[in-house]
Amino acid sequence: ESIISEVVVSHVYDEPLYKSSPISAQLSSYLLLSALAHTCPLTSKALSAILKAVTSCASRVSTKQVVRTLASICASQETGIISPLSKTVVRAVMKLP
């Protein structure tokens, strides 16, 4: 479990955790959602809601952080639950710079 946490932290954050800012709060939320996805299987509705939440706030953080968060969340879930992704998530990812 600690190895997963270290991997998630290293992939989501580009800057030290000690900085306090709205972006840090956003990244902390991403980290918690990713950790939740790694600790238990999610229903398709829960996964969809989490992915939509991540992409709805994508403009506040870097594209790299959003993509890594989405990948981290999806990586621990069963393929049948992930596919197909909602149109909202796909459109949001396609709009990322």
C-alpha positions, 0 to 999 in steps of 0.5 A: 500500500505504501508503494502505491501511495509513493507512486501516486504522489510522485506522478501527480505532484510536480512541486513539493507538497509543503506549498500551500495554495489553491493548486495544492488543494486541487492536487491533494484532491486528485491524490485522494481520489487516486488513492481511493481508486487504488484501495477499492474497486469502484462502480462504473457510476462512481468511476464516471463521477470521479473522472468527471470531477477531475476533468472539470477542474483541469484548467487549474492544474497542468495537463500533465497532472490531469493525465497522470491522475486520470491514468492513475485512477483508471489503472487500478480498475477493471477494464470493463468498468473503465470502457467506454469513458463518458463523452464528457471526460473524452471531450475534456481531455481532448480540449487539454493543451 
